[in-house]
Amino acid sequence: MNAPSDMSMKTDEVLRVELEVFRRQHRDLDEAIAALEEKGTADQLTVKRLKKQKLRLKDIIAMIEDRLTPDIIA
């Protein structure tokens, strides 16, 4: 995973592209987990690792979305 170590150095355009890539990876992992669980013979360790990877992607997606969303002063 290409976790953004310093997002302040990246342009918004680059972050938007990375965001879409990470979202696609997240969806792919979700589908893979569902397929393994549906099969019924899934290796629980593999499923656990995929879920952990999916959570990591979710955190990265949230960080990028926060960076791209302008602060609203109330």
CHARMM internal coordinates of N, CA and C (Angstrom, degrees):
IC EDIT
DIST 1 N 1 CA 1.4312
DIST 1 CA 1 C 1.5095
ANGL 1 N 1 CA 1 C 110.21
DIST 1 C 2 N 1.2888
ANGL 1 CA 1 C 2 N 114.77
DIHE 1 N 1 CA 1 C 2 N 139.96
DIST 2 N 2 CA 1.4547
ANGL 1 C 2 N 2 CA 119.46
DIHE 1 CA 1 C 2 N 2 CA 179.89
DIST 2 CA 2 C 1.5160
ANGL 2 N 2 CA 2 C 109.47
DIHE 1 C 2 N 2 CA 2 C -98.06
DIST 2 C 3 N 1.2935
ANGL 2 CA 2 C 3 N 116.09
DIHE 2 N 2 CA 2 C 3 N 70.70
DIST 3 N 3 CA 1.4568
ANGL 2 C 3 N 3 CA 120.70
DIHE 2 CA 2 C 3 N 3 CA -179.99
DIST 3 CA 3 C 1.5178
ANGL 3 N 3 CA 3 C 109.18
DIHE 2 C 3 N 3 CA 3 C -65.60
DIST 3 C 4 N 1.3329
ANGL 3 CA 3 C 4 N 116.20
DIHE 3 N 3 CA 3 C 4 N 128.30
DIST 4 N 4 CA 1.4543
ANGL 3 C 4 N 4 CA 119.32
DIHE 3 CA 3 C 4 N 4 CA -179.47
DIST 4 CA 4 C 1.5192
ANGL 4 N 4 CA 4 C 110.46
DIHE 3 C 4 N 4 CA 4 C -67.90
DIST 4 C 5 N 1.3186
ANGL 4 CA 4 C 5 N 117.09
DIHE 4 N 4 CA 4 C 5 N 112.85
DIST 5 N 5 CA 1.4558
ANGL 4 C 5 N 5 CA 120.38
DIHE 4 CA 4 C 5 N 5 CA -178.53
DIST 5 CA 5 C 1.5209
ANGL 5 N 5 CA 5 C 111.01
DIHE 4 C 5 N 5 CA 5 C -77.36
DIST 5 C 6 N 1.3284
ANGL 5 CA 5 C 6 N 117.09
DIHE 5 N 5 CA 5 C 6 N -37.74
DIST 6 N 6 CA 1.4587
ANGL 5 C 6 N 6 CA 120.47
DIHE 5 CA 5 C 6 N 6 CA 179.11
DIST 6 CA 6 C 1.5246
ANGL 6 N 6 CA 6 C 108.49
DIHE 5 C 6 N 6 CA 6 C -138.34
DIST 6 C 7 N 1.3161
ANGL 6 CA 6 C 7 N 115.59
DIHE 6 N 6 CA 6 C 7 N 90.56
DIST 7 N 7 CA 1.4595
ANGL 6 C 7 N 7 CA 119.75
DIHE 6 CA 6 C 7 N 7 CA -176.52
DIST 7 CA 7 C 1.5166
ANGL 7 N 7 CA 7 C 112.75
DIHE 6 C 7 N 7 CA 7 C -68.54
DIST 7 C 8 N 1.3146
ANGL 7 CA 7 C 8 N 118.28
DIHE 7 N 7 CA 7 C 8 N -19.47
DIST 8 N 8 CA 1.4604
ANGL 7 C 8 N 8 CA 120.19
DIHE 7 CA 7 C 8 N 8 CA -178.35
DIST 8 CA 8 C 1.5191
ANGL 8 N 8 CA 8 C 111.83
DIHE 7 C 8 N 8 CA 8 C -66.84
DIST 8 C 9 N 1.3313
ANGL 8 CA 8 C 9 N 116.72
DIHE 8 N 8 CA 8 C 9 N -18.90
DIST 9 N 9 CA 1.4589
ANGL 8 C 9 N 9 CA 120.74
DIHE 8 CA 8 C 9 N 9 CA -179.98
DIST 9 CA 9 C 1.5264
ANGL 9 N 9 CA 9 C 112.31
DIHE 8 C 9 N 9 CA 9 C -87.25
DIST 9 C 10 N 1.3201
ANGL 9 CA 9 C 10 N 117.49
DIHE 9 N 9 CA 9 C 10 N -7.27
DIST 10 N 10 CA 1.4558
ANGL 9 C 10 N 10 CA 121.56
DIHE 9 CA 9 C 10 N 10 CA -176.88
DIST 10 CA 10 C 1.5194
ANGL 10 N 10 CA 10 C 110.55
DIHE 9 C 10 N 10 CA 10 C -102.82
DIST 10 C 11 N 1.3306
ANGL 10 CA 10 C 11 N 115.61
DIHE 10 N 10 CA 10 C 11 N 146.23
DIST 11 N 11 CA 1.4616
ANGL 10 C 11 N 11 CA 119.87
DIHE 10 CA 10 C 11 N 11 CA 177.59
DIST 11 CA 11 C 1.5174
ANGL 11 N 11 CA 11 C 109.70
DIHE 10 C 11 N 11 CA 11 C -77.20
DIST 11 C 12 N 1.3281
ANGL 11 CA 11 C 12 N 115.81
DIHE 11 N 11 CA 11 C 12 N 161.37
DIST 12 N 12 CA 1.4572
ANGL 11 C 12 N 12 CA 120.52
DIHE 11 CA 11 C 12 N 12 CA 178.92
DIST 12 CA 12 C 1.5214
ANGL 12 N 12 CA 12 C 111.21
DIHE 11 C 12 N 12 CA 12 C -60.75
DIST 12 C 13 N 1.3144
ANGL 12 CA 12 C 13 N 116.67
DIHE 12 N 12 CA 12 C 13 N -35.67
DIST 13 N 13 CA 1.4624
ANGL 12 C 13 N 13 CA 120.55
DIHE 12 CA 12 C 13 N 13 CA -179.89
DIST 13 CA 13 C 1.5327
ANGL 13 N 13 CA 13 C 110.64
DIHE 12 C 13 N 13 CA 13 C -63.88
DIST 13 C 14 N 1.3159
ANGL 13 CA 13 C 14 N 116.56
DIHE 13 N 13 CA 13 C 14 N -44.13
DIST 14 N 14 CA 1.4709
ANGL 13 C 14 N 14 CA 120.80
DIHE 13 CA 13 C 14 N 14 CA 178.14
DIST 14 CA 14 C 1.5168
ANGL 14 N 14 CA 14 C 109.88
DIHE 13 C 14 N 14 CA 14 C -63.40
DIST 14 C 15 N 1.3290
ANGL 14 CA 14 C 15 N 116.94
DIHE 14 N 14 CA 14 C 15 N -42.26
DIST 15 N 15 CA 1.4649
ANGL 14 C 15 N 15 CA 120.94
DIHE 14 CA 14 C 15 N 15 CA 179.43
DIST 15 CA 15 C 1.5243
ANGL 15 N 15 CA 15 C 111.70
DIHE 14 C 15 N 15 CA 15 C -63.49
DIST 15 C 16 N 1.3327
ANGL 15 CA 15 C 16 N 117.16
DIHE 15 N 15 CA 15 C 16 N -37.67
DIST 16 N 16 CA 1.4690
ANGL 15 C 16 N 16 CA 120.06
DIHE 15 CA 15 C 16 N 16 CA 178.52
DIST 16 CA 16 C 1.5299
ANGL 16 N 16 CA 16 C 111.06
DIHE 15 C 16 N 16 CA 16 C -64.80
DIST 16 C 17 N 1.3250
ANGL 16 CA 16 C 17 N 116.31
DIHE 16 N 16 CA 16 C 17 N -40.63
DIST 17 N 17 CA 1.4669
ANGL 16 C 17 N 17 CA 120.40
DIHE 16 CA 16 C 17 N 17 CA 178.07
DIST 17 CA 17 C 1.5285
ANGL 17 N 17 CA 17 C 109.73
DIHE 16 C 17 N 17 CA 17 C -64.77
DIST 17 C 18 N 1.3239
ANGL 17 CA 17 C 18 N 116.62
DIHE 17 N 17 CA 17 C 18 N -46.78
DIST 18 N 18 CA 1.4689
ANGL 17 C 18 N 18 CA 120.39
DIHE 17 CA 17 C 18 N 18 CA 178.45
DIST 18 CA 18 C 1.5252
ANGL 18 N 18 CA 18 C 110.68
DIHE 17 C 18 N 18 CA 18 C -61.07
DIST 18 C 19 N 1.3259
ANGL 18 CA 18 C 19 N 116.90
DIHE 18 N 18 CA 18 C 19 N -38.70
DIST 19 N 19 CA 1.4585
ANGL 18 C 19 N 19 CA 121.44
DIHE 18 CA 18 C 19 N 19 CA 179.66
DIST 19 CA 19 C 1.5254
ANGL 19 N 19 CA 19 C 110.50
DIHE 18 C 19 N 19 CA 19 C -59.60
DIST 19 C 20 N 1.3200
ANGL 19 CA 19 C 20 N 116.83
DIHE 19 N 19 CA 19 C 20 N -45.11
DIST 20 N 20 CA 1.4651
ANGL 19 C 20 N 20 CA 119.95
DIHE 19 CA 19 C 20 N 20 CA 179.01
DIST 20 CA 20 C 1.5266
ANGL 20 N 20 CA 20 C 111.55
DIHE 19 C 20 N 20 CA 20 C -64.75
DIST 20 C 21 N 1.3287
ANGL 20 CA 20 C 21 N 116.73
DIHE 20 N 20 CA 20 C 21 N -39.05
DIST 21 N 21 CA 1.4601
ANGL 20 C 21 N 21 CA 120.53
DIHE 20 CA 20 C 21 N 21 CA 178.13
DIST 21 CA 21 C 1.5257
ANGL 21 N 21 CA 21 C 110.27
DIHE 20 C 21 N 21 CA 21 C -63.31
DIST 21 C 22 N 1.3302
ANGL 21 CA 21 C 22 N 117.08
DIHE 21 N 21 CA 21 C 22 N -45.70
DIST 22 N 22 CA 1.4579
ANGL 21 C 22 N 22 CA 121.13
DIHE 21 CA 21 C 22 N 22 CA -179.89
DIST 22 CA 22 C 1.5287
ANGL 22 N 22 CA 22 C 111.22
DIHE 21 C 22 N 22 CA 22 C -65.78
DIST 22 C 23 N 1.3282
ANGL 22 CA 22 C 23 N 117.41
DIHE 22 N 22 CA 22 C 23 N -37.98
DIST 23 N 23 CA 1.4688
ANGL 22 C 23 N 23 CA 120.18
DIHE 22 CA 22 C 23 N 23 CA 177.20
DIST 23 CA 23 C 1.5250
ANGL 23 N 23 CA 23 C 110.80
DIHE 22 C 23 N 23 CA 23 C -64.07
DIST 23 C 24 N 1.3184
ANGL 23 CA 23 C 24 N 116.82
DIHE 23 N 23 CA 23 C 24 N -40.94
DIST 24 N 24 CA 1.4621
ANGL 23 C 24 N 24 CA 120.69
DIHE 23 CA 23 C 24 N 24 CA 178.59
DIST 24 CA 24 C 1.5294
ANGL 24 N 24 CA 24 C 110.62
DIHE 23 C 24 N 24 CA 24 C -63.94
DIST 24 C 25 N 1.3315
ANGL 24 CA 24 C 25 N 116.45
DIHE 24 N 24 CA 24 C 25 N -43.46
DIST 25 N 25 CA 1.4613
ANGL 24 C 25 N 25 CA 120.45
DIHE 24 CA 24 C 25 N 25 CA 177.85
DIST 25 CA 25 C 1.5289
ANGL 25 N 25 CA 25 C 110.80
DIHE 24 C 25 N 25 CA 25 C -61.89
DIST 25 C 26 N 1.3254
ANGL 25 CA 25 C 26 N 116.50
DIHE 25 N 25 CA 25 C 26 N -39.28
DIST 26 N 26 CA 1.4567
ANGL 25 C 26 N 26 CA 121.95
DIHE 25 CA 25 C 26 N 26 CA 179.15
DIST 26 CA 26 C 1.5315
ANGL 26 N 26 CA 26 C 110.23
DIHE 25 C 26 N 26 CA 26 C -62.58
DIST 26 C 27 N 1.3350
ANGL 26 CA 26 C 27 N 116.36
DIHE 26 N 26 CA 26 C 27 N -45.15
DIST 27 N 27 CA 1.4684
ANGL 26 C 27 N 27 CA 120.58
DIHE 26 CA 26 C 27 N 27 CA 178.08
DIST 27 CA 27 C 1.5221
ANGL 27 N 27 CA 27 C 111.32
DIHE 26 C 27 N 27 CA 27 C -63.68
DIST 27 C 28 N 1.3331
ANGL 27 CA 27 C 28 N 116.24
DIHE 27 N 27 CA 27 C 28 N -41.65
DIST 28 N 28 CA 1.4685
ANGL 27 C 28 N 28 CA 120.52
DIHE 27 CA 27 C 28 N 28 CA 179.06
DIST 28 CA 28 C 1.5277
ANGL 28 N 28 CA 28 C 111.40
DIHE 27 C 28 N 28 CA 28 C -61.54
DIST 28 C 29 N 1.3281
ANGL 28 CA 28 C 29 N 116.00
DIHE 28 N 28 CA 28 C 29 N -42.84
DIST 29 N 29 CA 1.4658
ANGL 28 C 29 N 29 CA 120.16
DIHE 28 CA 28 C 29 N 29 CA 177.71
DIST 29 CA 29 C 1.5234
ANGL 29 N 29 CA 29 C 110.62
DIHE 28 C 29 N 29 CA 29 C -63.66
DIST 29 C 30 N 1.3153
ANGL 29 CA 29 C 30 N 116.55
DIHE 29 N 29 CA 29 C 30 N -40.64
DIST 30 N 30 CA 1.4574
ANGL 29 C 30 N 30 CA 120.93
DIHE 29 CA 29 C 30 N 30 CA 178.99
DIST 30 CA 30 C 1.5283
ANGL 30 N 30 CA 30 C 110.47
DIHE 29 C 30 N 30 CA 30 C -60.17
DIST 30 C 31 N 1.3216
ANGL 30 CA 30 C 31 N 116.09
DIHE 30 N 30 CA 30 C 31 N -43.98
DIST 31 N 31 CA 1.4682
ANGL 30 C 31 N 31 CA 120.74
DIHE 30 CA 30 C 31 N 31 CA 178.95
DIST 31 CA 31 C 1.5262
ANGL 31 N 31 CA 31 C 111.20
DIHE 30 C 31 N 31 CA 31 C -66.47
DIST 31 C 32 N 1.3165
ANGL 31 CA 31 C 32 N 117.07
DIHE 31 N 31 CA 31 C 32 N -39.73
DIST 32 N 32 CA 1.4670
ANGL 31 C 32 N 32 CA 120.74
DIHE 31 CA 31 C 32 N 32 CA 179.65
DIST 32 CA 32 C 1.5262
ANGL 32 N 32 CA 32 C 110.79
DIHE 31 C 32 N 32 CA 32 C -65.17
DIST 32 C 33 N 1.3225
ANGL 32 CA 32 C 33 N 116.71
DIHE 32 N 32 CA 32 C 33 N -42.82
DIST 33 N 33 CA 1.4642
ANGL 32 C 33 N 33 CA 121.25
DIHE 32 CA 32 C 33 N 33 CA 178.88
DIST 33 CA 33 C 1.5293
ANGL 33 N 33 CA 33 C 109.84
DIHE 32 C 33 N 33 CA 33 C -63.01
DIST 33 C 34 N 1.3280
ANGL 33 CA 33 C 34 N 116.21
DIHE 33 N 33 CA 33 C 34 N -45.71
DIST 34 N 34 CA 1.4631
ANGL 33 C 34 N 34 CA 120.22
DIHE 33 CA 33 C 34 N 34 CA 179.79
DIST 34 CA 34 C 1.5227
ANGL 34 N 34 CA 34 C 110.97
DIHE 33 C 34 N 34 CA 34 C -61.16
DIST 34 C 35 N 1.3272
ANGL 34 CA 34 C 35 N 116.90
DIHE 34 N 34 CA 34 C 35 N -41.61
DIST 35 N 35 CA 1.4653
ANGL 34 C 35 N 35 CA 120.52
DIHE 34 CA 34 C 35 N 35 CA -180.00
DIST 35 CA 35 C 1.5242
ANGL 35 N 35 CA 35 C 111.09
DIHE 34 C 35 N 35 CA 35 C -64.83
DIST 35 C 36 N 1.3280
ANGL 35 CA 35 C 36 N 116.75
DIHE 35 N 35 CA 35 C 36 N -42.31
DIST 36 N 36 CA 1.4637
ANGL 35 C 36 N 36 CA 120.21
DIHE 35 CA 35 C 36 N 36 CA 179.11
DIST 36 CA 36 C 1.5302
ANGL 36 N 36 CA 36 C 111.49
DIHE 35 C 36 N 36 CA 36 C -64.58
DIST 36 C 37 N 1.3229
ANGL 36 CA 36 C 37 N 116.02
DIHE 36 N 36 CA 36 C 37 N -42.99
DIST 37 N 37 CA 1.4576
ANGL 36 C 37 N 37 CA 119.81
DIHE 36 CA 36 C 37 N 37 CA -178.81
DIST 37 CA 37 C 1.5251
ANGL 37 N 37 CA 37 C 111.53
DIHE 36 C 37 N 37 CA 37 C -70.15
DIST 37 C 38 N 1.3156
ANGL 37 CA 37 C 38 N 116.40
DIHE 37 N 37 CA 37 C 38 N -34.29
DIST 38 N 38 CA 1.4619
ANGL 37 C 38 N 38 CA 121.10
DIHE 37 CA 37 C 38 N 38 CA 179.24
DIST 38 CA 38 C 1.5311
ANGL 38 N 38 CA 38 C 111.09
DIHE 37 C 38 N 38 CA 38 C -67.42
DIST 38 C 39 N 1.3215
ANGL 38 CA 38 C 39 N 114.93
DIHE 38 N 38 CA 38 C 39 N -34.69
DIST 39 N 39 CA 1.4594
ANGL 38 C 39 N 39 CA 120.83
DIHE 38 CA 38 C 39 N 39 CA 179.51
DIST 39 CA 39 C 1.5214
ANGL 39 N 39 CA 39 C 111.64
DIHE 38 C 39 N 39 CA 39 C -63.47
DIST 39 C 40 N 1.3231
ANGL 39 CA 39 C 40 N 116.03
DIHE 39 N 39 CA 39 C 40 N -32.52
DIST 40 N 40 CA 1.4521
ANGL 39 C 40 N 40 CA 120.26
DIHE 39 CA 39 C 40 N 40 CA 176.37
DIST 40 CA 40 C 1.5197
ANGL 40 N 40 CA 40 C 114.40
DIHE 39 C 40 N 40 CA 40 C 87.13
DIST 40 C 41 N 1.3129
ANGL 40 CA 40 C 41 N 117.58
DIHE 40 N 40 CA 40 C 41 N -18.43
DIST 41 N 41 CA 1.4666
ANGL 40 C 41 N 41 CA 120.03
DIHE 40 CA 40 C 41 N 41 CA -179.57
DIST 41 CA 41 C 1.5216
ANGL 41 N 41 CA 41 C 111.03
DIHE 40 C 41 N 41 CA 41 C -106.50
DIST 41 C 42 N 1.3090
ANGL 41 CA 41 C 42 N 115.82
DIHE 41 N 41 CA 41 C 42 N 21.79
DIST 42 N 42 CA 1.4619
ANGL 41 C 42 N 42 CA 120.81
DIHE 41 CA 41 C 42 N 42 CA -175.65
DIST 42 CA 42 C 1.5276
ANGL 42 N 42 CA 42 C 111.51
DIHE 41 C 42 N 42 CA 42 C -66.41
DIST 42 C 43 N 1.3053
ANGL 42 CA 42 C 43 N 115.20
DIHE 42 N 42 CA 42 C 43 N 140.25
DIST 43 N 43 CA 1.4547
ANGL 42 C 43 N 43 CA 122.06
DIHE 42 CA 42 C 43 N 43 CA 173.78
DIST 43 CA 43 C 1.5264
ANGL 43 N 43 CA 43 C 107.41
DIHE 42 C 43 N 43 CA 43 C -72.99
DIST 43 C 44 N 1.3180
ANGL 43 CA 43 C 44 N 116.67
DIHE 43 N 43 CA 43 C 44 N 119.18
DIST 44 N 44 CA 1.4699
ANGL 43 C 44 N 44 CA 120.75
DIHE 43 CA 43 C 44 N 44 CA -174.98
DIST 44 CA 44 C 1.5193
ANGL 44 N 44 CA 44 C 112.63
DIHE 43 C 44 N 44 CA 44 C -62.57
DIST 44 C 45 N 1.3156
ANGL 44 CA 44 C 45 N 117.38
DIHE 44 N 44 CA 44 C 45 N -32.03
DIST 45 N 45 CA 1.4585
ANGL 44 C 45 N 45 CA 120.27
DIHE 44 CA 44 C 45 N 45 CA 178.36
DIST 45 CA 45 C 1.5273
ANGL 45 N 45 CA 45 C 110.30
DIHE 44 C 45 N 45 CA 45 C -66.59
DIST 45 C 46 N 1.3156
ANGL 45 CA 45 C 46 N 116.55
DIHE 45 N 45 CA 45 C 46 N -41.31
DIST 46 N 46 CA 1.4621
ANGL 45 C 46 N 46 CA 120.82
DIHE 45 CA 45 C 46 N 46 CA 178.23
DIST 46 CA 46 C 1.5216
ANGL 46 N 46 CA 46 C 110.56
DIHE 45 C 46 N 46 CA 46 C -63.94
DIST 46 C 47 N 1.3175
ANGL 46 CA 46 C 47 N 117.05
DIHE 46 N 46 CA 46 C 47 N -44.71
DIST 47 N 47 CA 1.4619
ANGL 46 C 47 N 47 CA 121.13
DIHE 46 CA 46 C 47 N 47 CA 178.89
DIST 47 CA 47 C 1.5260
ANGL 47 N 47 CA 47 C 110.27
DIHE 46 C 47 N 47 CA 47 C -61.46
DIST 47 C 48 N 1.3240
ANGL 47 CA 47 C 48 N 116.20
DIHE 47 N 47 CA 47 C 48 N -42.67
DIST 48 N 48 CA 1.4607
ANGL 47 C 48 N 48 CA 120.44
DIHE 47 CA 47 C 48 N 48 CA 179.76
DIST 48 CA 48 C 1.5308
ANGL 48 N 48 CA 48 C 111.20
DIHE 47 C 48 N 48 CA 48 C -62.21
DIST 48 C 49 N 1.3197
ANGL 48 CA 48 C 49 N 116.72
DIHE 48 N 48 CA 48 C 49 N -42.14
DIST 49 N 49 CA 1.4720
ANGL 48 C 49 N 49 CA 120.73
DIHE 48 CA 48 C 49 N 49 CA 178.83
DIST 49 CA 49 C 1.5212
ANGL 49 N 49 CA 49 C 111.24
DIHE 48 C 49 N 49 CA 49 C -65.05
DIST 49 C 50 N 1.3225
ANGL 49 CA 49 C 50 N 116.63
DIHE 49 N 49 CA 49 C 50 N -41.20
DIST 50 N 50 CA 1.4684
ANGL 49 C 50 N 50 CA 120.28
DIHE 49 CA 49 C 50 N 50 CA 178.89
DIST 50 CA 50 C 1.5274
ANGL 50 N 50 CA 50 C 110.72
DIHE 49 C 50 N 50 CA 50 C -64.52
DIST 50 C 51 N 1.3350
ANGL 50 CA 50 C 51 N 116.82
DIHE 50 N 50 CA 50 C 51 N -40.24
DIST 51 N 51 CA 1.4587
ANGL 50 C 51 N 51 CA 120.23
DIHE 50 CA 50 C 51 N 51 CA 178.63
DIST 51 CA 51 C 1.5221
ANGL 51 N 51 CA 51 C 111.29
DIHE 50 C 51 N 51 CA 51 C -65.53
DIST 51 C 52 N 1.3168
ANGL 51 CA 51 C 52 N 116.58
DIHE 51 N 51 CA 51 C 52 N -37.71
DIST 52 N 52 CA 1.4674
ANGL 51 C 52 N 52 CA 120.82
DIHE 51 CA 51 C 52 N 52 CA 178.29
DIST 52 CA 52 C 1.5309
ANGL 52 N 52 CA 52 C 110.16
DIHE 51 C 52 N 52 CA 52 C -65.53
DIST 52 C 53 N 1.3201
ANGL 52 CA 52 C 53 N 115.73
DIHE 52 N 52 CA 52 C 53 N -41.96
DIST 53 N 53 CA 1.4682
ANGL 52 C 53 N 53 CA 120.80
DIHE 52 CA 52 C 53 N 53 CA 177.96
DIST 53 CA 53 C 1.5302
ANGL 53 N 53 CA 53 C 110.20
DIHE 52 C 53 N 53 CA 53 C -63.90
DIST 53 C 54 N 1.3293
ANGL 53 CA 53 C 54 N 116.33
DIHE 53 N 53 CA 53 C 54 N -38.73
DIST 54 N 54 CA 1.4575
ANGL 53 C 54 N 54 CA 121.24
DIHE 53 CA 53 C 54 N 54 CA 178.69
DIST 54 CA 54 C 1.5276
ANGL 54 N 54 CA 54 C 111.02
DIHE 53 C 54 N 54 CA 54 C -64.30
DIST 54 C 55 N 1.3410
ANGL 54 CA 54 C 55 N 117.21
DIHE 54 N 54 CA 54 C 55 N -41.06
DIST 55 N 55 CA 1.4615
ANGL 54 C 55 N 55 CA 120.80
DIHE 54 CA 54 C 55 N 55 CA 177.47
DIST 55 CA 55 C 1.5280
ANGL 55 N 55 CA 55 C 111.92
DIHE 54 C 55 N 55 CA 55 C -64.62
DIST 55 C 56 N 1.3269
ANGL 55 CA 55 C 56 N 115.70
DIHE 55 N 55 CA 55 C 56 N -38.34
DIST 56 N 56 CA 1.4617
ANGL 55 C 56 N 56 CA 119.88
DIHE 55 CA 55 C 56 N 56 CA 177.58
DIST 56 CA 56 C 1.5262
ANGL 56 N 56 CA 56 C 110.46
DIHE 55 C 56 N 56 CA 56 C -62.67
DIST 56 C 57 N 1.3293
ANGL 56 CA 56 C 57 N 116.45
DIHE 56 N 56 CA 56 C 57 N -41.69
DIST 57 N 57 CA 1.4621
ANGL 56 C 57 N 57 CA 120.79
DIHE 56 CA 56 C 57 N 57 CA 177.31
DIST 57 CA 57 C 1.5241
ANGL 57 N 57 CA 57 C 110.59
DIHE 56 C 57 N 57 CA 57 C -63.51
DIST 57 C 58 N 1.3246
ANGL 57 CA 57 C 58 N 116.28
DIHE 57 N 57 CA 57 C 58 N -40.12
DIST 58 N 58 CA 1.4622
ANGL 57 C 58 N 58 CA 120.33
DIHE 57 CA 57 C 58 N 58 CA 179.18
DIST 58 CA 58 C 1.5316
ANGL 58 N 58 CA 58 C 110.70
DIHE 57 C 58 N 58 CA 58 C -59.84
DIST 58 C 59 N 1.3269
ANGL 58 CA 58 C 59 N 116.86
DIHE 58 N 58 CA 58 C 59 N -41.65
DIST 59 N 59 CA 1.4676
ANGL 58 C 59 N 59 CA 121.17
DIHE 58 CA 58 C 59 N 59 CA 178.10
DIST 59 CA 59 C 1.5295
ANGL 59 N 59 CA 59 C 111.25
DIHE 58 C 59 N 59 CA 59 C -63.91
DIST 59 C 60 N 1.3250
ANGL 59 CA 59 C 60 N 116.56
DIHE 59 N 59 CA 59 C 60 N -42.27
DIST 60 N 60 CA 1.4619
ANGL 59 C 60 N 60 CA 120.62
DIHE 59 CA 59 C 60 N 60 CA 179.19
DIST 60 CA 60 C 1.5216
ANGL 60 N 60 CA 60 C 110.09
DIHE 59 C 60 N 60 CA 60 C -64.38
DIST 60 C 61 N 1.3327
ANGL 60 CA 60 C 61 N 116.15
DIHE 60 N 60 CA 60 C 61 N -42.74
DIST 61 N 61 CA 1.4672
ANGL 60 C 61 N 61 CA 120.76
DIHE 60 CA 60 C 61 N 61 CA 178.77
DIST 61 CA 61 C 1.5260
ANGL 61 N 61 CA 61 C 110.02
DIHE 60 C 61 N 61 CA 61 C -60.27
DIST 61 C 62 N 1.3150
ANGL 61 CA 61 C 62 N 117.13
DIHE 61 N 61 CA 61 C 62 N -43.79
DIST 62 N 62 CA 1.4724
ANGL 61 C 62 N 62 CA 121.36
DIHE 61 CA 61 C 62 N 62 CA 179.82
DIST 62 CA 62 C 1.5310
ANGL 62 N 62 CA 62 C 111.03
DIHE 61 C 62 N 62 CA 62 C -62.74
DIST 62 C 63 N 1.3286
ANGL 62 CA 62 C 63 N 117.25
DIHE 62 N 62 CA 62 C 63 N -40.59
DIST 63 N 63 CA 1.4767
ANGL 62 C 63 N 63 CA 120.32
DIHE 62 CA 62 C 63 N 63 CA 179.14
DIST 63 CA 63 C 1.5259
ANGL 63 N 63 CA 63 C 110.85
DIHE 62 C 63 N 63 CA 63 C -64.07
DIST 63 C 64 N 1.3148
ANGL 63 CA 63 C 64 N 116.61
DIHE 63 N 63 CA 63 C 64 N -42.95
DIST 64 N 64 CA 1.4670
ANGL 63 C 64 N 64 CA 119.83
DIHE 63 CA 63 C 64 N 64 CA -179.39
DIST 64 CA 64 C 1.5264
ANGL 64 N 64 CA 64 C 110.16
DIHE 63 C 64 N 64 CA 64 C -67.39
DIST 64 C 65 N 1.3253
ANGL 64 CA 64 C 65 N 117.23
DIHE 64 N 64 CA 64 C 65 N -42.50
DIST 65 N 65 CA 1.4693
ANGL 64 C 65 N 65 CA 120.32
DIHE 64 CA 64 C 65 N 65 CA 178.91
DIST 65 CA 65 C 1.5249
ANGL 65 N 65 CA 65 C 110.60
DIHE 64 C 65 N 65 CA 65 C -61.48
DIST 65 C 66 N 1.3346
ANGL 65 CA 65 C 66 N 117.23
DIHE 65 N 65 CA 65 C 66 N -40.55
DIST 66 N 66 CA 1.4663
ANGL 65 C 66 N 66 CA 120.47
DIHE 65 CA 65 C 66 N 66 CA 177.30
DIST 66 CA 66 C 1.5194
ANGL 66 N 66 CA 66 C 111.37
DIHE 65 C 66 N 66 CA 66 C -62.00
DIST 66 C 67 N 1.3176
ANGL 66 CA 66 C 67 N 116.17
DIHE 66 N 66 CA 66 C 67 N -39.20
DIST 67 N 67 CA 1.4737
ANGL 66 C 67 N 67 CA 121.01
DIHE 66 CA 66 C 67 N 67 CA -179.68
DIST 67 CA 67 C 1.5233
ANGL 67 N 67 CA 67 C 110.71
DIHE 66 C 67 N 67 CA 67 C -67.63
DIST 67 C 68 N 1.3390
ANGL 67 CA 67 C 68 N 117.25
DIHE 67 N 67 CA 67 C 68 N -36.53
DIST 68 N 68 CA 1.4548
ANGL 67 C 68 N 68 CA 121.58
DIHE 67 CA 67 C 68 N 68 CA -176.88
DIST 68 CA 68 C 1.5221
ANGL 68 N 68 CA 68 C 112.98
DIHE 67 C 68 N 68 CA 68 C -82.50
DIST 68 C 69 N 1.3358
ANGL 68 CA 68 C 69 N 117.26
DIHE 68 N 68 CA 68 C 69 N -21.98
DIST 69 N 69 CA 1.4615
ANGL 68 C 69 N 69 CA 120.76
DIHE 68 CA 68 C 69 N 69 CA -178.97
DIST 69 CA 69 C 1.5224
ANGL 69 N 69 CA 69 C 109.09
DIHE 68 C 69 N 69 CA 69 C -85.07
DIST 69 C 70 N 1.3269
ANGL 69 CA 69 C 70 N 115.96
DIHE 69 N 69 CA 69 C 70 N 122.18
DIST 70 N 70 CA 1.4664
ANGL 69 C 70 N 70 CA 118.43
DIHE 69 CA 69 C 70 N 70 CA -179.28
DIST 70 CA 70 C 1.5311
ANGL 70 N 70 CA 70 C 111.22
DIHE 69 C 70 N 70 CA 70 C -68.35
DIST 70 C 71 N 1.3202
ANGL 70 CA 70 C 71 N 114.74
DIHE 70 N 70 CA 70 C 71 N 145.89
DIST 71 N 71 CA 1.4658
ANGL 70 C 71 N 71 CA 120.15
DIHE 70 CA 70 C 71 N 71 CA 176.60
DIST 71 CA 71 C 1.5140
ANGL 71 N 71 CA 71 C 109.13
DIHE 70 C 71 N 71 CA 71 C -70.97
DIST 71 C 72 N 1.3198
ANGL 71 CA 71 C 72 N 115.41
DIHE 71 N 71 CA 71 C 72 N 133.69
DIST 72 N 72 CA 1.4711
ANGL 71 C 72 N 72 CA 120.83
DIHE 71 CA 71 C 72 N 72 CA 178.96
DIST 72 CA 72 C 1.5155
ANGL 72 N 72 CA 72 C 107.44
DIHE 71 C 72 N 72 CA 72 C -107.57
DIST 72 C 73 N 1.3128
ANGL 72 CA 72 C 73 N 114.69
DIHE 72 N 72 CA 72 C 73 N 119.35
DIST 73 N 73 CA 1.4567
ANGL 72 C 73 N 73 CA 119.66
DIHE 72 CA 72 C 73 N 73 CA 178.92
DIST 73 CA 73 C 1.5119
ANGL 73 N 73 CA 73 C 108.01
DIHE 72 C 73 N 73 CA 73 C -86.16
DIST 73 C 74 N 1.3237
ANGL 73 CA 73 C 74 N 115.89
DIHE 73 N 73 CA 73 C 74 N 120.61
DIST 74 N 74 CA 1.4833
ANGL 73 C 74 N 74 CA 119.99
DIHE 73 CA 73 C 74 N 74 CA -176.67
DIST 74 CA 74 C 1.5008
ANGL 74 N 74 CA 74 C 110.14
DIHE 73 C 74 N 74 CA 74 C -89.76
END
COOR INIT
IC SEED 1 N 1 CA 1 C
IC BUILD
